[in-house]
Amino acid sequence: MGLPGALLTVSDAGKTAVKVVAPAGLRELLAAGAAFLHRPALAVDLCEIPAGGGAARSSAQKPQHAPPTQVVADRNLEIFAVSIEHASAAHESAAKRAKTAAAPTTSNNAAAAAAAAAAA
């Protein structure tokens, strides 16, 4: 169910307004389900947080993250949205670096062949 189910639940429970903080693109998701999510009594205040570091980068470069964005604040609480990198992306970058570092060079191959020939 996820967010659509949560919105239906809070509406059916009598809540009249809710603030949703989410990554950019959620507006389109909610619009696609508008017929299913039709709850005129529920006002949804959608705050989309833009993706961090939209510039293209190679896998060897560090990810560029947007600075934390304050999304909620009152006298007792402040909530910030932060950009994060998915663990699999970080793992893939580390694996590529390790593979590149472990790759033998041409001079190492020649030295290994000469040593093998001398031992035979």
C-alpha positions as CSV (number, residue, x, y, z in Angstrom):
1,M,0.0,0.0,0.0
2,G,2.7,2.5,0.9
3,L,2.0,6.2,0.7
4,P,-1.3,5.9,-1.2
5,G,-2.6,3.5,1.4
6,A,-1.4,5.8,4.2
7,L,-3.2,8.8,2.6
8,L,-6.4,6.8,2.4
9,T,-6.1,5.6,6.0
10,V,-5.5,9.1,7.4
11,S,-8.4,10.5,5.4
12,D,-10.8,7.7,6.5
13,A,-9.7,8.3,10.1
14,G,-11.0,11.9,9.8
15,K,-7.8,13.8,9.2
16,T,-8.4,16.8,7.0
17,A,-4.8,17.8,6.1
18,V,-1.4,16.1,5.8
19,K,2.1,17.3,4.8
20,V,4.1,14.8,2.7
21,V,7.8,15.4,2.2
22,A,9.3,13.3,-0.6
23,P,11.8,13.2,-3.5
24,A,10.9,15.0,-6.7
25,G,8.6,13.1,-8.9
26,L,6.1,12.1,-6.3
27,R,3.6,14.7,-7.6
28,E,3.3,12.6,-10.8
29,L,2.8,9.4,-8.9
30,L,0.0,10.9,-6.9
31,A,-1.6,12.4,-10.0
32,A,-1.5,9.0,-11.7
33,G,-3.5,7.5,-8.8
34,A,-5.8,10.5,-8.5
35,A,-9.0,8.5,-9.3
36,F,-8.1,5.9,-6.8
37,L,-7.0,8.4,-4.1
38,H,-9.9,10.7,-4.5
39,R,-10.5,12.1,-1.0
40,P,-11.8,15.7,-1.4
41,A,-11.8,16.2,2.4
42,L,-8.0,15.6,2.6
43,A,-5.7,18.5,1.8
44,V,-2.3,17.1,0.8
45,D,0.6,19.6,1.2
46,L,3.3,18.0,-1.0
47,C,6.8,19.2,-0.5
48,E,9.1,17.7,-3.1
49,I,12.8,17.7,-2.4
50,P,15.0,18.0,-5.6
51,A,17.5,15.3,-6.2
52,G,21.1,16.2,-5.1
53,G,23.9,16.9,-7.5
54,G,22.0,16.7,-10.8
55,A,25.1,17.1,-12.8
56,A,26.4,14.1,-14.7
57,R,29.4,12.4,-13.1
58,S,31.6,9.4,-13.7
59,S,31.6,6.4,-11.3
60,A,35.0,7.4,-10.1
61,Q,33.9,10.8,-8.9
62,K,32.4,11.3,-5.5
63,P,28.6,11.9,-5.6
64,Q,27.5,15.5,-5.3
65,H,24.8,15.9,-2.7
66,A,22.5,18.8,-2.2
67,P,22.8,20.5,1.2
68,P,20.3,19.5,3.8
69,T,16.9,21.1,3.2
70,Q,14.7,22.1,6.2
71,V,11.2,20.7,5.5
72,V,9.5,21.1,8.9
73,A,10.1,23.3,11.9
74,D,8.3,24.4,15.0
75,R,9.3,25.4,18.5
76,N,10.2,21.8,19.4
77,L,11.4,20.2,16.3
78,E,13.3,20.7,13.0
79,I,13.3,18.1,10.3
80,F,15.8,18.2,7.4
81,A,15.8,16.2,4.1
82,V,19.3,14.9,3.2
83,S,20.6,13.4,-0.1
84,I,22.0,9.9,0.2
85,E,23.7,7.4,-2.1
86,H,22.2,4.0,-2.4
87,A,24.5,1.3,-0.9
88,S,24.7,-0.7,-4.1
89,A,26.0,2.3,-6.0
90,A,28.7,2.9,-3.4
91,H,29.5,-0.9,-3.5
92,E,29.8,-0.9,-7.3
93,S,32.1,2.1,-7.2
94,A,34.4,0.4,-4.6
95,A,34.4,-2.8,-6.6
96,K,35.4,-1.0,-9.8
97,R,38.3,0.8,-8.0
98,A,39.5,-2.5,-6.5
99,K,39.4,-4.3,-9.8
100,T,41.3,-1.5,-11.5
101,A,43.9,-1.5,-8.7
102,A,44.3,-5.3,-8.9
103,A,44.7,-5.5,-12.7
104,P,48.2,-6.5,-13.7
105,T,50.2,-4.2,-15.8
106,T,52.1,-5.2,-19.0
107,S,55.4,-5.0,-17.3
108,N,54.2,-7.4,-14.5
109,N,52.9,-9.8,-17.2
110,A,56.3,-9.8,-18.9
111,A,58.2,-10.3,-15.6
112,A,55.9,-13.2,-14.7
113,A,56.4,-14.9,-18.1
114,A,60.2,-14.5,-17.8
115,A,60.2,-16.0,-14.3
116,A,58.1,-18.9,-15.5
117,A,60.4,-19.5,-18.4
118,A,63.5,-19.4,-16.2
119,A,61.9,-21.8,-13.7
120,A,61.1,-24.4,-16.5
